[in-house]
Amino acid sequence: MMLQLLLWAPSMVLIAFFLSLGHDLVAGIITTAGVLVLVAVFKNQARFVSSTEVEDIFR
């Protein structure tokens, strides 16, 4: 959870910063990158949770 916040907060700050500057292209790129990072983090966490659940079943 803490790692998610550490990854999520900077991307949101960057998005807000670039949107405030009004650089639509750059903001779009940063937003897309931030969303991709979030998706990757959530997929990795889901995979981690499912693998630990499987390990618990086999214990």
C-alpha positions as CSV (number, residue, x, y, z in Angstrom):
1,M,0.0,0.0,0.0
2,M,2.8,2.4,0.9
3,L,4.7,1.6,-2.3
4,Q,1.5,2.3,-4.3
5,L,1.2,5.7,-2.7
6,L,4.9,6.4,-3.4
7,L,4.4,5.5,-7.1
8,W,1.0,7.2,-7.4
9,A,1.6,10.5,-5.7
10,P,4.5,11.8,-7.9
11,S,2.6,10.9,-11.1
12,M,-0.4,12.9,-9.9
13,V,1.8,15.8,-8.9
14,L,3.4,15.7,-12.4
15,I,0.0,15.6,-14.1
16,A,-1.2,18.6,-12.1
17,F,2.0,20.5,-12.7
18,F,1.9,20.0,-16.5
19,L,-1.8,20.6,-16.7
20,S,-1.3,23.9,-14.9
21,L,1.3,24.9,-17.4
22,G,-1.2,24.2,-20.2
23,H,1.1,22.0,-22.3
24,D,-1.6,19.7,-23.6
25,L,0.7,17.3,-25.4
26,V,3.1,16.9,-22.6
27,A,0.2,16.6,-20.1
28,G,-1.3,13.9,-22.2
29,I,2.0,12.0,-22.4
30,I,2.5,12.3,-18.6
31,T,-1.1,11.3,-17.9
32,T,-0.8,8.3,-20.1
33,A,2.5,7.3,-18.5
34,G,1.0,7.7,-15.0
35,V,-2.0,5.6,-15.9
36,L,0.2,2.8,-17.3
37,V,2.3,2.9,-14.2
38,L,-0.8,2.6,-12.0
39,V,-2.1,-0.3,-14.1
40,A,1.2,-2.1,-13.8
41,V,1.3,-1.5,-10.0
42,F,-2.3,-2.8,-9.6
43,K,-1.6,-5.9,-11.8
44,N,1.6,-6.7,-9.9
45,Q,-0.1,-6.3,-6.5
46,A,-3.0,-8.5,-7.7
47,R,-0.5,-11.1,-8.9
48,F,1.3,-10.9,-5.5
49,V,-1.9,-11.3,-3.5
50,S,-3.1,-14.3,-5.6
51,S,0.3,-16.0,-5.3
52,T,0.3,-15.5,-1.5
53,E,-3.2,-16.9,-1.3
54,V,-2.1,-20.0,-3.3
55,E,0.8,-20.4,-1.0
56,D,-1.5,-20.2,2.0
57,I,-3.7,-22.9,0.5
58,F,-0.8,-25.3,0.1
59,R,0.6,-24.7,3.6
